[in-house]
């Protein structure tokens, strides 16, 4: 809880709400909800970001999806 009576999530060394630019919340449940949603979205973006993929992994993913779609014509 901060000095204004609002709640935030911390990893013990820093406030995660500051890292992800989430305002402090009125309840503990709301603070956990917003940090969980934000981290889930961040992980999805990091996993699928084009700069993260090499040509080899892109070709494997493309071939896998292409093989999956061959039977749907």
PDB file of N, CA, C and O in Angstrom:
ATOM      1  N   UNK A   1       0.858  -1.171   0.000  1.00  0.00           N
ATOM      2  CA  UNK A   1       0.000   0.000   0.000  1.00  0.00           C
ATOM      3  C   UNK A   1       0.907   1.238   0.000  1.00  0.00           C
ATOM      4  O   UNK A   1       1.887   1.316   0.741  1.00  0.00           O
ATOM      5  N   UNK A   2       0.555   2.176  -0.836  1.00  0.00           N
ATOM      6  CA  UNK A   2       1.344   3.411  -0.861  1.00  0.00           C
ATOM      7  C   UNK A   2       0.750   4.431   0.110  1.00  0.00           C
ATOM      8  O   UNK A   2      -0.227   4.142   0.801  1.00  0.00           O
ATOM      9  N   UNK A   3       1.335   5.601   0.158  1.00  0.00           N
ATOM     10  CA  UNK A   3       0.897   6.594   1.150  1.00  0.00           C
ATOM     11  C   UNK A   3      -0.497   7.150   0.873  1.00  0.00           C
ATOM     12  O   UNK A   3      -1.093   7.776   1.751  1.00  0.00           O
ATOM     13  N   UNK A   4      -1.026   6.934  -0.327  1.00  0.00           N
ATOM     14  CA  UNK A   4      -2.378   7.393  -0.665  1.00  0.00           C
ATOM     15  C   UNK A   4      -3.440   6.340  -0.378  1.00  0.00           C
ATOM     16  O   UNK A   4      -4.622   6.558  -0.644  1.00  0.00           O
ATOM     17  N   UNK A   5      -3.018   5.191   0.166  1.00  0.00           N
ATOM     18  CA  UNK A   5      -3.970   4.126   0.474  1.00  0.00           C
ATOM     19  C   UNK A   5      -4.280   3.241  -0.713  1.00  0.00           C
ATOM     20  O   UNK A   5      -5.240   2.472  -0.669  1.00  0.00           O
ATOM     21  N   UNK A   6      -3.493   3.329  -1.775  1.00  0.00           N
ATOM     22  CA  UNK A   6      -3.707   2.504  -2.957  1.00  0.00           C
ATOM     23  C   UNK A   6      -2.714   1.345  -2.963  1.00  0.00           C
ATOM     24  O   UNK A   6      -1.640   1.430  -2.367  1.00  0.00           O
ATOM     25  N   UNK A   7      -3.086   0.266  -3.641  1.00  0.00           N
ATOM     26  CA  UNK A   7      -2.286  -0.949  -3.646  1.00  0.00           C
ATOM     27  C   UNK A   7      -1.512  -1.106  -4.953  1.00  0.00           C
ATOM     28  O   UNK A   7      -1.955  -0.663  -6.013  1.00  0.00           O
ATOM     29  N   UNK A   8      -0.350  -1.745  -4.854  1.00  0.00           N
ATOM     30  CA  UNK A   8       0.477  -2.049  -6.020  1.00  0.00           C
ATOM     31  C   UNK A   8       1.163  -3.389  -5.784  1.00  0.00           C
ATOM     32  O   UNK A   8       1.238  -3.862  -4.650  1.00  0.00           O
ATOM     33  N   UNK A   9       1.667  -4.003  -6.859  1.00  0.00           N
ATOM     34  CA  UNK A   9       2.359  -5.275  -6.769  1.00  0.00           C
ATOM     35  C   UNK A   9       3.852  -5.008  -6.856  1.00  0.00           C
ATOM     36  O   UNK A   9       4.307  -4.229  -7.694  1.00  0.00           O
ATOM     37  N   UNK A  10       4.610  -5.662  -5.983  1.00  0.00           N
ATOM     38  CA  UNK A  10       6.057  -5.481  -5.940  1.00  0.00           C
ATOM     39  C   UNK A  10       6.733  -6.842  -5.971  1.00  0.00           C
ATOM     40  O   UNK A  10       6.189  -7.821  -5.460  1.00  0.00           O
ATOM     41  N   UNK A  11       7.917  -6.908  -6.568  1.00  0.00           N
ATOM     42  CA  UNK A  11       8.685  -8.157  -6.554  1.00  0.00           C
ATOM     43  C   UNK A  11       9.678  -8.175  -5.402  1.00  0.00           C
ATOM     44  O   UNK A  11      10.536  -9.055  -5.338  1.00  0.00           O
ATOM     45  N   UNK A  12       9.574  -7.235  -4.511  1.00  0.00           N
ATOM     46  CA  UNK A  12      10.454  -7.149  -3.361  1.00  0.00           C
ATOM     47  C   UNK A  12      11.526  -6.088  -3.513  1.00  0.00           C
ATOM     48  O   UNK A  12      12.041  -5.576  -2.519  1.00  0.00           O
ATOM     49  N   UNK A  13      11.870  -5.752  -4.757  1.00  0.00           N
ATOM     50  CA  UNK A  13      12.883  -4.724  -4.991  1.00  0.00           C
ATOM     51  C   UNK A  13      12.328  -3.513  -5.721  1.00  0.00           C
ATOM     52  O   UNK A  13      12.819  -2.398  -5.548  1.00  0.00           O
ATOM     53  N   UNK A  14      11.304  -3.733  -6.535  1.00  0.00           N
ATOM     54  CA  UNK A  14      10.723  -2.610  -7.279  1.00  0.00           C
ATOM     55  C   UNK A  14       9.231  -2.847  -7.492  1.00  0.00           C
ATOM     56  O   UNK A  14       8.744  -3.975  -7.424  1.00  0.00           O
ATOM     57  N   UNK A  15       8.535  -1.768  -7.748  1.00  0.00           N
ATOM     58  CA  UNK A  15       7.106  -1.852  -8.043  1.00  0.00           C
ATOM     59  C   UNK A  15       6.933  -2.278  -9.493  1.00  0.00           C
ATOM     60  O   UNK A  15       7.472  -1.639 -10.397  1.00  0.00           O
ATOM     61  N   UNK A  16       6.192  -3.344  -9.719  1.00  0.00           N
ATOM     62  CA  UNK A  16       5.938  -3.783 -11.084  1.00  0.00           C
ATOM     63  C   UNK A  16       5.014  -2.818 -11.811  1.00  0.00           C
ATOM     64  O   UNK A  16       5.069  -2.703 -13.035  1.00  0.00           O
ATOM     65  N   UNK A  17       4.169  -2.128 -11.063  1.00  0.00           N
ATOM     66  CA  UNK A  17       3.259  -1.180 -11.695  1.00  0.00           C
ATOM     67  C   UNK A  17       4.020  -0.025 -12.344  1.00  0.00           C
ATOM     68  O   UNK A  17       3.568   0.518 -13.352  1.00  0.00           O
ATOM     69  N   UNK A  18       5.149   0.350 -11.790  1.00  0.00           N
ATOM     70  CA  UNK A  18       5.949   1.412 -12.402  1.00  0.00           C
ATOM     71  C   UNK A  18       6.623   0.921 -13.678  1.00  0.00           C
ATOM     72  O   UNK A  18       6.712   1.652 -14.664  1.00  0.00           O
ATOM     73  N   UNK A  19       7.103  -0.339 -13.651  1.00  0.00           N
ATOM     74  CA  UNK A  19       7.763  -0.897 -14.830  1.00  0.00           C
ATOM     75  C   UNK A  19       6.798  -1.010 -16.003  1.00  0.00           C
ATOM     76  O   UNK A  19       7.175  -0.756 -17.147  1.00  0.00           O
ATOM     77  N   UNK A  20       5.557  -1.390 -15.723  1.00  0.00           N
ATOM     78  CA  UNK A  20       4.550  -1.557 -16.778  1.00  0.00           C
ATOM     79  C   UNK A  20       3.613  -0.367 -16.890  1.00  0.00           C
ATOM     80  O   UNK A  20       2.661  -0.413 -17.669  1.00  0.00           O
ATOM     81  N   UNK A  21       3.852   0.687 -16.143  1.00  0.00           N
ATOM     82  CA  UNK A  21       3.062   1.917 -16.169  1.00  0.00           C
ATOM     83  C   UNK A  21       1.589   1.679 -15.849  1.00  0.00           C
ATOM     84  O   UNK A  21       0.700   2.166 -16.548  1.00  0.00           O
ATOM     85  N   UNK A  22       1.350   0.927 -14.787  1.00  0.00           N
ATOM     86  CA  UNK A  22       0.000   0.654 -14.307  1.00  0.00           C
ATOM     87  C   UNK A  22      -0.211   1.502 -13.058  1.00  0.00           C
ATOM     88  O   UNK A  22       0.619   1.459 -12.151  1.00  0.00           O
ATOM     89  N   UNK A  23      -1.288   2.264 -12.983  1.00  0.00           N
ATOM     90  CA  UNK A  23      -1.519   3.062 -11.770  1.00  0.00           C
ATOM     91  C   UNK A  23      -1.847   2.165 -10.581  1.00  0.00           C
ATOM     92  O   UNK A  23      -2.335   1.048 -10.757  1.00  0.00           O
ATOM     93  N   UNK A  24      -1.584   2.646  -9.391  1.00  0.00           N
ATOM     94  CA  UNK A  24      -1.956   1.918  -8.171  1.00  0.00           C
ATOM     95  C   UNK A  24      -3.469   1.754  -8.151  1.00  0.00           C
ATOM     96  O   UNK A  24      -4.203   2.587  -8.683  1.00  0.00           O
ATOM     97  N   UNK A  25      -3.925   0.669  -7.528  1.00  0.00           N
ATOM     98  CA  UNK A  25      -5.351   0.331  -7.541  1.00  0.00           C
ATOM     99  C   UNK A  25      -5.966   0.476  -6.160  1.00  0.00           C
ATOM    100  O   UNK A  25      -5.255   0.537  -5.157  1.00  0.00           O
ATOM    101  N   UNK A  26      -7.299   0.533  -6.112  1.00  0.00           N
ATOM    102  CA  UNK A  26      -8.016   0.716  -4.851  1.00  0.00           C
ATOM    103  C   UNK A  26      -8.077  -0.560  -4.016  1.00  0.00           C
ATOM    104  O   UNK A  26      -8.223  -0.492  -2.795  1.00  0.00           O
ATOM    105  N   UNK A  27      -7.966  -1.734  -4.667  1.00  0.00           N
ATOM    106  CA  UNK A  27      -8.027  -3.002  -3.936  1.00  0.00           C
ATOM    107  C   UNK A  27      -6.839  -3.883  -4.314  1.00  0.00           C
ATOM    108  O   UNK A  27      -6.219  -3.704  -5.362  1.00  0.00           O
ATOM    109  N   UNK A  28      -6.540  -4.834  -3.439  1.00  0.00           N
ATOM    110  CA  UNK A  28      -5.461  -5.788  -3.707  1.00  0.00           C
ATOM    111  C   UNK A  28      -5.814  -6.639  -4.922  1.00  0.00           C
ATOM    112  O   UNK A  28      -4.961  -6.908  -5.768  1.00  0.00           O
ATOM    113  N   UNK A  29      -7.074  -7.061  -5.004  1.00  0.00           N
ATOM    114  CA  UNK A  29      -7.508  -7.901  -6.123  1.00  0.00           C
ATOM    115  C   UNK A  29      -7.345  -7.175  -7.452  1.00  0.00           C
ATOM    116  O   UNK A  29      -6.913  -7.776  -8.435  1.00  0.00           O
ATOM    117  N   UNK A  30      -7.680  -5.906  -7.493  1.00  0.00           N
ATOM    118  CA  UNK A  30      -7.542  -5.129  -8.728  1.00  0.00           C
ATOM    119  C   UNK A  30      -6.071  -4.975  -9.113  1.00  0.00           C
ATOM    120  O   UNK A  30      -5.724  -5.049 -10.291  1.00  0.00           O
ATOM    121  N   UNK A  31      -5.215  -4.762  -8.125  1.00  0.00           N
ATOM    122  CA  UNK A  31      -3.783  -4.628  -8.409  1.00  0.00           C
ATOM    123  C   UNK A  31      -3.238  -5.914  -9.018  1.00  0.00           C
ATOM    124  O   UNK A  31      -2.500  -5.869 -10.003  1.00  0.00           O
ATOM    125  N   UNK A  32      -3.597  -7.070  -8.438  1.00  0.00           N
ATOM    126  CA  UNK A  32      -3.137  -8.345  -8.974  1.00  0.00           C
ATOM    127  C   UNK A  32      -3.750  -8.637 -10.336  1.00  0.00           C
ATOM    128  O   UNK A  32      -3.079  -9.173 -11.218  1.00  0.00           O
ATOM    129  N   UNK A  33      -5.011  -8.288 -10.511  1.00  0.00           N
ATOM    130  CA  UNK A  33      -5.667  -8.515 -11.803  1.00  0.00           C
ATOM    131  C   UNK A  33      -4.941  -7.771 -12.922  1.00  0.00           C
ATOM    132  O   UNK A  33      -4.628  -8.360 -13.957  1.00  0.00           O
ATOM    133  N   UNK A  34      -4.675  -6.498 -12.724  1.00  0.00           N
ATOM    134  CA  UNK A  34      -4.075  -5.697 -13.789  1.00  0.00           C
ATOM    135  C   UNK A  34      -2.632  -6.083 -14.062  1.00  0.00           C
ATOM    136  O   UNK A  34      -2.198  -6.042 -15.213  1.00  0.00           O
ATOM    137  N   UNK A  35      -1.878  -6.455 -13.039  1.00  0.00           N
ATOM    138  CA  UNK A  35      -0.496  -6.872 -13.290  1.00  0.00           C
ATOM    139  C   UNK A  35      -0.488  -8.227 -13.999  1.00  0.00           C
ATOM    140  O   UNK A  35       0.346  -8.446 -14.877  1.00  0.00           O
ATOM    141  N   UNK A  36      -1.390  -9.138 -13.644  1.00  0.00           N
ATOM    142  CA  UNK A  36      -1.460 -10.442 -14.306  1.00  0.00           C
ATOM    143  C   UNK A  36      -1.828 -10.289 -15.779  1.00  0.00           C
ATOM    144  O   UNK A  36      -1.216 -10.926 -16.637  1.00  0.00           O
ATOM    145  N   UNK A  37      -2.811  -9.459 -16.077  1.00  0.00           N
ATOM    146  CA  UNK A  37      -3.207  -9.232 -17.468  1.00  0.00           C
ATOM    147  C   UNK A  37      -2.077  -8.591 -18.266  1.00  0.00           C
ATOM    148  O   UNK A  37      -1.822  -8.971 -19.408  1.00  0.00           O
ATOM    149  N   UNK A  38      -1.414  -7.632 -17.669  1.00  0.00           N
ATOM    150  CA  UNK A  38      -0.332  -6.929 -18.357  1.00  0.00           C
ATOM    151  C   UNK A  38       0.837  -7.858 -18.634  1.00  0.00           C
ATOM    152  O   UNK A  38       1.407  -7.823 -19.725  1.00  0.00           O
ATOM    153  N   UNK A  39       1.203  -8.684 -17.674  1.00  0.00           N
ATOM    154  CA  UNK A  39       2.308  -9.616 -17.877  1.00  0.00           C
ATOM    155  C   UNK A  39       1.937 -10.673 -18.913  1.00  0.00           C
ATOM    156  O   UNK A  39       2.783 -11.070 -19.715  1.00  0.00           O
ATOM    157  N   UNK A  40       0.685 -11.137 -18.910  1.00  0.00           N
ATOM    158  CA  UNK A  40       0.234 -12.119 -19.910  1.00  0.00           C
ATOM    159  C   UNK A  40       0.356 -11.541 -21.313  1.00  0.00           C
ATOM    160  O   UNK A  40       0.851 -12.211 -22.220  1.00  0.00           O
ATOM    161  N   UNK A  41      -0.090 -10.308 -21.498  1.00  0.00           N
ATOM    162  CA  UNK A  41      -0.006  -9.659 -22.809  1.00  0.00           C
ATOM    163  C   UNK A  41       1.443  -9.425 -23.203  1.00  0.00           C
ATOM    164  O   UNK A  41       1.816  -9.629 -24.359  1.00  0.00           O
ATOM    165  N   UNK A  42       2.266  -8.996 -22.244  1.00  0.00           N
ATOM    166  CA  UNK A  42       3.684  -8.771 -22.515  1.00  0.00           C
ATOM    167  C   UNK A  42       4.368 -10.065 -22.955  1.00  0.00           C
ATOM    168  O   UNK A  42       5.171 -10.048 -23.887  1.00  0.00           O
ATOM    169  N   UNK A  43       4.060 -11.188 -22.296  1.00  0.00           N
ATOM    170  CA  UNK A  43       4.652 -12.465 -22.674  1.00  0.00           C
ATOM    171  C   UNK A  43       4.206 -12.892 -24.062  1.00  0.00           C
ATOM    172  O   UNK A  43       5.004 -13.436 -24.825  1.00  0.00           O
ATOM    173  N   UNK A  44       2.945 -12.655 -24.401  1.00  0.00           N
ATOM    174  CA  UNK A  44       2.465 -12.997 -25.747  1.00  0.00           C
ATOM    175  C   UNK A  44       3.180 -12.169 -26.806  1.00  0.00           C
ATOM    176  O   UNK A  44       3.547 -12.694 -27.857  1.00  0.00           O
ATOM    177  N   UNK A  45       3.377 -10.903 -26.547  1.00  0.00           N
ATOM    178  CA  UNK A  45       4.079 -10.041 -27.499  1.00  0.00           C
ATOM    179  C   UNK A  45       5.530 -10.484 -27.640  1.00  0.00           C
ATOM    180  O   UNK A  45       6.042 -10.578 -28.756  1.00  0.00           O
ATOM    181  N   UNK A  46       6.196 -10.756 -26.524  1.00  0.00           N
ATOM    182  CA  UNK A  46       7.595 -11.176 -26.577  1.00  0.00           C
ATOM    183  C   UNK A  46       7.757 -12.499 -27.314  1.00  0.00           C
ATOM    184  O   UNK A  46       8.737 -12.698 -28.031  1.00  0.00           O
ATOM    185  N   UNK A  47       6.793 -13.407 -27.138  1.00  0.00           N
ATOM    186  CA  UNK A  47       6.890 -14.726 -27.775  1.00  0.00           C
ATOM    187  C   UNK A  47       6.695 -14.644 -29.286  1.00  0.00           C
ATOM    188  O   UNK A  47       7.288 -15.431 -30.025  1.00  0.00           O
ATOM    189  N   UNK A  48       5.886 -13.718 -29.752  1.00  0.00           N
ATOM    190  CA  UNK A  48       5.546 -13.666 -31.172  1.00  0.00           C
ATOM    191  C   UNK A  48       6.168 -12.493 -31.911  1.00  0.00           C
ATOM    192  O   UNK A  48       5.861 -12.277 -33.084  1.00  0.00           O
ATOM    193  N   UNK A  49       7.032 -11.733 -31.257  1.00  0.00           N
ATOM    194  CA  UNK A  49       7.625 -10.562 -31.896  1.00  0.00           C
ATOM    195  C   UNK A  49       8.516 -10.986 -33.064  1.00  0.00           C
ATOM    196  O   UNK A  49       9.346 -11.879 -32.895  1.00  0.00           O
ATOM    197  N   UNK A  50       8.370 -10.370 -34.254  1.00  0.00           N
ATOM    198  CA  UNK A  50       9.138 -10.782 -35.433  1.00  0.00           C
ATOM    199  C   UNK A  50      10.648 -10.645 -35.271  1.00  0.00           C
ATOM    200  O   UNK A  50      11.389 -11.433 -35.859  1.00  0.00           O
ATOM    201  N   UNK A  51      11.123  -9.692 -34.510  1.00  0.00           N
ATOM    202  CA  UNK A  51      12.567  -9.534 -34.326  1.00  0.00           C
ATOM    203  C   UNK A  51      13.167 -10.656 -33.485  1.00  0.00           C
ATOM    204  O   UNK A  51      14.383 -10.851 -33.486  1.00  0.00           O
ATOM    205  N   UNK A  52      12.333 -11.383 -32.777  1.00  0.00           N
ATOM    206  CA  UNK A  52      12.804 -12.472 -31.926  1.00  0.00           C
ATOM    207  C   UNK A  52      13.006 -13.749 -32.730  1.00  0.00           C
ATOM    208  O   UNK A  52      13.770 -14.621 -32.315  1.00  0.00           O
ATOM    209  N   UNK A  53      12.342 -13.876 -33.862  1.00  0.00           N
ATOM    210  CA  UNK A  53      12.372 -15.108 -34.634  1.00  0.00           C
ATOM    211  C   UNK A  53      13.534 -15.110 -35.625  1.00  0.00           C
ATOM    212  O   UNK A  53      13.770 -14.125 -36.324  1.00  0.00           O
ATOM    213  N   UNK A  54      14.251 -16.222 -35.675  1.00  0.00           N
ATOM    214  CA  UNK A  54      15.289 -16.384 -36.684  1.00  0.00           C
ATOM    215  C   UNK A  54      14.656 -16.970 -37.945  1.00  0.00           C
ATOM    216  O   UNK A  54      13.511 -17.422 -37.915  1.00  0.00           O
ATOM    217  N   UNK A  55      15.387 -16.964 -39.029  1.00  0.00           N
ATOM    218  CA  UNK A  55      14.879 -17.520 -40.289  1.00  0.00           C
ATOM    219  C   UNK A  55      14.567 -19.005 -40.121  1.00  0.00           C
ATOM    220  O   UNK A  55      13.547 -19.488 -40.612  1.00  0.00           O
ATOM    221  N   UNK A  56      15.439 -19.724 -39.431  1.00  0.00           N
ATOM    222  CA  UNK A  56      15.222 -21.158 -39.223  1.00  0.00           C
ATOM    223  C   UNK A  56      13.932 -21.445 -38.464  1.00  0.00           C
ATOM    224  O   UNK A  56      13.159 -22.317 -38.860  1.00  0.00           O
ATOM    225  N   UNK A  57      13.698 -20.723 -37.382  1.00  0.00           N
ATOM    226  CA  UNK A  57      12.485 -20.961 -36.605  1.00  0.00           C
ATOM    227  C   UNK A  57      11.252 -20.490 -37.372  1.00  0.00           C
ATOM    228  O   UNK A  57      10.182 -21.085 -37.247  1.00  0.00           O
ATOM    229  N   UNK A  58      11.395 -19.432 -38.162  1.00  0.00           N
ATOM    230  CA  UNK A  58      10.269 -18.974 -38.979  1.00  0.00           C
ATOM    231  C   UNK A  58       9.899 -20.033 -40.009  1.00  0.00           C
ATOM    232  O   UNK A  58       8.718 -20.315 -40.211  1.00  0.00           O
ATOM    233  N   UNK A  59      10.910 -20.626 -40.667  1.00  0.00           N
ATOM    234  CA  UNK A  59      10.640 -21.657 -41.674  1.00  0.00           C
ATOM    235  C   UNK A  59       9.989 -22.884 -41.048  1.00  0.00           C
ATOM    236  O   UNK A  59       9.077 -23.461 -41.640  1.00  0.00           O
ATOM    237  N   UNK A  60      10.435 -23.293 -39.872  1.00  0.00           N
ATOM    238  CA  UNK A  60       9.818 -24.420 -39.177  1.00  0.00           C
ATOM    239  C   UNK A  60       8.358 -24.124 -38.859  1.00  0.00           C
ATOM    240  O   UNK A  60       7.486 -24.967 -39.068  1.00  0.00           O
ATOM    241  N   UNK A  61       8.098 -22.919 -38.352  1.00  0.00           N
ATOM    242  CA  UNK A  61       6.729 -22.538 -38.005  1.00  0.00           C
ATOM    243  C   UNK A  61       5.866 -22.471 -39.267  1.00  0.00           C
ATOM    244  O   UNK A  61       4.723 -22.930 -39.258  1.00  0.00           O
ATOM    245  N   UNK A  62       6.400 -21.906 -40.346  1.00  0.00           N
ATOM    246  CA  UNK A  62       5.656 -21.804 -41.599  1.00  0.00           C
ATOM    247  C   UNK A  62       5.330 -23.188 -42.142  1.00  0.00           C
ATOM    248  O   UNK A  62       4.199 -23.438 -42.559  1.00  0.00           O
ATOM    249  N   UNK A  63       6.313 -24.095 -42.141  1.00  0.00           N
ATOM    250  CA  UNK A  63       6.088 -25.454 -42.634  1.00  0.00           C
ATOM    251  C   UNK A  63       5.065 -26.194 -41.787  1.00  0.00           C
ATOM    252  O   UNK A  63       4.217 -26.908 -42.322  1.00  0.00           O
ATOM    253  N   UNK A  64       5.136 -26.031 -40.478  1.00  0.00           N
ATOM    254  CA  UNK A  64       4.193 -26.687 -39.591  1.00  0.00           C
ATOM    255  C   UNK A  64       2.763 -26.221 -39.873  1.00  0.00           C
ATOM    256  O   UNK A  64       1.839 -27.033 -39.931  1.00  0.00           O
ATOM    257  N   UNK A  65       2.591 -24.922 -40.045  1.00  0.00           N
ATOM    258  CA  UNK A  65       1.254 -24.380 -40.316  1.00  0.00           C
ATOM    259  C   UNK A  65       0.796 -24.776 -41.715  1.00  0.00           C
ATOM    260  O   UNK A  65      -0.378 -25.088 -41.918  1.00  0.00           O
ATOM    261  N   UNK A  66       1.703 -24.767 -42.669  1.00  0.00           N
ATOM    262  CA  UNK A  66       1.355 -25.170 -44.038  1.00  0.00           C
ATOM    263  C   UNK A  66       0.900 -26.626 -44.076  1.00  0.00           C
ATOM    264  O   UNK A  66      -0.094 -26.954 -44.724  1.00  0.00           O
ATOM    265  N   UNK A  67       1.630 -27.499 -43.380  1.00  0.00           N
ATOM    266  CA  UNK A  67       1.239 -28.913 -43.334  1.00  0.00           C
ATOM    267  C   UNK A  67      -0.106 -29.093 -42.658  1.00  0.00           C
ATOM    268  O   UNK A  67      -0.887 -29.957 -43.055  1.00  0.00           O
ATOM    269  N   UNK A  68      -0.381 -28.308 -41.667  1.00  0.00           N
ATOM    270  CA  UNK A  68      -1.654 -28.385 -40.956  1.00  0.00           C
ATOM    271  C   UNK A  68      -2.797 -27.959 -41.881  1.00  0.00           C
ATOM    272  O   UNK A  68      -3.889 -28.523 -41.816  1.00  0.00           O
ATOM    273  N   UNK A  69      -2.553 -26.979 -42.729  1.00  0.00           N
ATOM    274  CA  UNK A  69      -3.609 -26.440 -43.579  1.00  0.00           C
ATOM    275  C   UNK A  69      -3.816 -27.222 -44.867  1.00  0.00           C
ATOM    276  O   UNK A  69      -4.820 -27.001 -45.544  1.00  0.00           O
ATOM    277  N   UNK A  70      -2.910 -28.128 -45.239  1.00  0.00           N
ATOM    278  CA  UNK A  70      -3.042 -28.894 -46.482  1.00  0.00           C
ATOM    279  C   UNK A  70      -4.300 -29.760 -46.498  1.00  0.00           C
ATOM    280  O   UNK A  70      -4.917 -29.935 -47.548  1.00  0.00           O
ATOM    281  N   UNK A  71      -4.674 -30.287 -45.372  1.00  0.00           N
ATOM    282  CA  UNK A  71      -5.851 -31.149 -45.297  1.00  0.00           C
ATOM    283  C   UNK A  71      -7.169 -30.414 -45.260  1.00  0.00           C
ATOM    284  O   UNK A  71      -8.220 -31.054 -45.286  1.00  0.00           O
ATOM    285  N   UNK A  72      -7.156 -29.100 -45.201  1.00  0.00           N
ATOM    286  CA  UNK A  72      -8.396 -28.323 -45.049  1.00  0.00           C
ATOM    287  C   UNK A  72      -8.940 -27.791 -46.355  1.00  0.00           C
ATOM    288  O   UNK A  72      -9.936 -27.067 -46.344  1.00  0.00           O
ATOM    289  N   UNK A  73      -8.338 -28.114 -47.462  1.00  0.00           N
ATOM    290  CA  UNK A  73      -8.806 -27.550 -48.748  1.00  0.00           C
ATOM    291  C   UNK A  73     -10.066 -28.192 -49.239  1.00  0.00           C
ATOM    292  O   UNK A  73     -10.574 -27.825 -50.299  1.00  0.00           O
TER     293      UNK A  73
END
